């Protein structure tokens, strides 16, 4: 039986104060990488953020975060994930309400 891999790991080479860190996020791809990068860059305390998929056959992404003023990159990551979750919840709720209202254009294919 193999050991379970944690969803998020800190890659070696992180600064001692955690103001600069690279995180490995397992079982994710460009979909979450780009959205997470966007959300992180909205934080004015983030100096740099980028993500990469090291190789297409590897099932993880790397997210690099560098903070101003020696703030914690881990705190920024957690906040960005919470904010992204809130945005997705809002979009889902709005979409569901729109479908329930029935006020949308219907299209039927003409044969």
Secondary structure, 3 states (H helix, E strand, C coil): CCCCCCCEEECCCCCCCCCEEEEEEECCCHHHHHHHHHHHHCCCCEEEEEEECCCCCCCEEEEEEEECCCCCHHHHHHHHHHHHHHHHHHHHHHHHHHHHHCCCCCCCCCC
